[in-house]
Amino acid sequence: MLHDILLVVIGLIIGAVIGFFLARHFMEKYLKKNPPINEDMIKTLMMQMGRKPNQKQINQMMKAMQKYQ
């Protein structure tokens, strides 16, 4: 009885660890394929706010975004 419960608990722990690493791997792969924000999005956003961004401003925004990722 105790042996069976112990096996179930160990199985759940091992499954959770494997699931965590698989989910992390797939999320990293997805974010590399589809980055959350890119230069075109920043340029469009700034133009919608009424600003004409130059490349230096776009690069600064990209660096700031990458710093928090």
MOCOR-V115058 format. One line per field, one symbol per residue. ss: DSSP state (H for helix, E for strand, - for the rest). phi: phi as a letter, one per 20 degrees, with the letter a starting at -180 (. if undefined). burial: 1 if it has 24 or more other ideal C-beta (glycine too) atoms within 12 Angstrom, else 0. Layout:
ss = ???
phi = ???
burial = ???
This chain:
ss = -HHHHHHHHHHHHHHHHHHHHHHHHHHHHHHHH-----HHHHHHHHHH------HHHHHHHHHHHHH--
phi = .ffffffffffffffffffffffffffffffffcffbcffffffffffenddfefffffffffffffee
burial = 000000000000000000000000000000000000000001000000000000000100110000000
